Amino acid sequence: MEKIVSLTLIVNGHNMETIIFIIAVKAFFVAMKKEETLLLSESELAQTRLLGKRLSRLRLARRVRQEDAAVRAGLSRPTARKIEHGDPGRTLGQVLRYLGAVAPGMTLQQLLEGKDPSLLALEASEKRQRVRELSAAERDKLDF
């Protein structure tokens, strides 16, 4: 970095050294954001994945397309996808805006409790049901 900062040119009245330093600092912080997973323990990463999964299931239960939820939240679709996959680099504000876009008025606590009627209906539809054997009268009715 010393080699980068040692350049001293004047471009449009700005010291080139300052411009290069700002670019280097910005690149450093962008790289830090991408490496957020390195700073969290495995249990903390599991929590972010759980939050993302709950948001994803809520969106599916409410039959909202990911693209529509992203637009309502003011996010890009790739950011919405990252939120649903539990990316720890997403901000709390982004997560809350996305939640508000999927389920207006719902709080984070309500999401984590999982008592939303649409979620309960989705879970009920996913449960496997045992098939019982037909009675003789039912078989005769079906002409078997």
C-alpha positions in Angstrom: 0.0 0.0 0.0 3.0 2.3 0.5 3.7 2.1 -3.2 0.2 3.2 -4.0 0.2 6.1 -1.6 3.6 7.4 -2.8 2.1 8.6 -6.1 1.5 12.3 -6.0 -0.3 13.7 -9.0 -2.9 16.5 -9.2 -6.0 15.5 -11.1 -8.7 18.2 -11.4 -7.4 19.9 -8.3 -7.4 16.7 -6.2 -4.4 15.1 -4.8 -4.1 11.7 -6.6 -2.6 10.2 -3.4 -5.9 11.0 -1.5 -8.0 9.5 -4.3 -6.0 6.3 -4.4 -6.1 6.0 -0.6 -9.9 6.4 -0.6 -10.2 3.7 -3.3 -8.0 1.4 -1.3 -10.0 1.9 2.0 -13.3 1.3 0.1 -11.9 -1.9 -1.3 -10.8 -3.0 2.1 -14.2 -2.5 3.6 -16.0 -4.2 0.7 -13.7 -7.2 1.2 -14.5 -7.2 4.9 -18.2 -7.3 4.3 -17.8 -10.3 2.0 -15.9 -12.2 4.7 -18.5 -11.8 7.4 -18.8 -15.6 7.7 -15.3 -15.8 9.0 -16.2 -13.6 12.0 -19.2 -15.7 13.2 -19.3 -19.0 15.1 -21.0 -22.0 13.6 -24.0 -21.6 15.9 -24.3 -17.9 14.8 -24.2 -18.9 11.2 -26.9 -21.5 11.9 -29.1 -18.7 13.3 -28.7 -16.6 10.2 -29.6 -19.6 8.0 -32.6 -20.3 10.1 -33.8 -16.7 9.8 -33.3 -16.9 6.0 -35.2 -20.1 5.8 -38.1 -18.8 7.8 -38.3 -15.7 5.6 -38.2 -17.9 2.5 -41.0 -20.2 3.8 -43.1 -17.2 4.8 -42.8 -15.8 1.3 -43.8 -19.2 -0.2 -46.7 -19.6 2.3 -48.0 -16.1 1.3 -47.4 -16.9 -2.4 -45.2 -13.9 -3.1 -42.6 -14.1 -5.8 -39.1 -13.4 -4.7 -38.7 -10.8 -7.4 -41.9 -9.0 -6.2 -40.8 -9.0 -2.6 -37.4 -7.6 -3.5 -38.9 -4.8 -5.5 -41.3 -3.9 -2.7 -38.4 -3.9 -0.2 -36.2 -1.8 -2.5 -33.7 -4.6 -2.9 -32.2 -6.4 -5.9 -33.2 -10.0 -6.5 -29.7 -11.3 -5.7 -29.9 -9.5 -2.3 -33.3 -11.1 -1.6 -31.8 -14.5 -2.5 -28.9 -13.8 -0.1 -31.3 -12.9 2.7 -33.3 -16.1 2.1 -30.0 -18.1 2.2 -29.0 -16.5 5.5 -26.1 -14.5 4.3 -24.7 -12.8 7.4 -23.4 -9.9 5.3 -26.9 -8.5 4.8 -27.9 -5.6 7.1 -30.7 -5.8 9.7 -32.4 -3.0 7.8 -32.5 -5.1 4.6 -33.9 -8.1 6.4 -36.6 -6.0 8.1 -37.5 -4.3 4.8 -37.8 -7.7 3.1 -39.9 -9.0 5.9 -42.2 -6.0 5.6 -42.5 -6.6 1.8 -43.4 -10.2 2.3 -45.7 -9.8 5.3 -46.6 -6.1 6.0 -47.0 -5.4 9.7 -45.3 -8.6 10.8 -42.5 -8.3 13.4 -39.3 -10.2 13.5 -40.4 -11.8 16.7 -43.6 -13.0 15.1 -41.6 -14.5 12.2 -39.4 -16.4 14.6 -42.4 -17.7 16.6 -43.7 -19.2 13.4 -47.4 -18.8 14.3 -48.5 -17.0 11.1 -51.7 -18.7 9.7 -50.2 -18.9 6.2 -47.1 -20.7 7.6 -49.3 -23.1 9.6 -51.4 -23.9 6.5 -48.2 -24.6 4.5 -46.9 -26.9 7.2 -50.2 -28.8 7.3 -50.2 -29.2 3.6 -46.7 -30.7 3.7 -47.4 -33.3 6.3 -47.6 -36.8 5.1 -50.8 -38.6 5.6 -51.2 -42.3 6.1 -53.5 -44.1 3.7 -55.9 -46.4 5.4 -57.2 -49.6 3.8 -60.5 -49.4 2.1 -63.5 -51.2 3.7 -65.3 -53.9 1.7 -68.2 -51.5 1.0 -65.8 -48.8 -0.3 -64.0 -51.3 -2.5 -67.3 -52.5 -3.9 -68.3 -48.9 -4.6 -65.1 -48.4 -6.5 -65.7 -51.7 -8.4 -62.4 -53.4 -7.5 
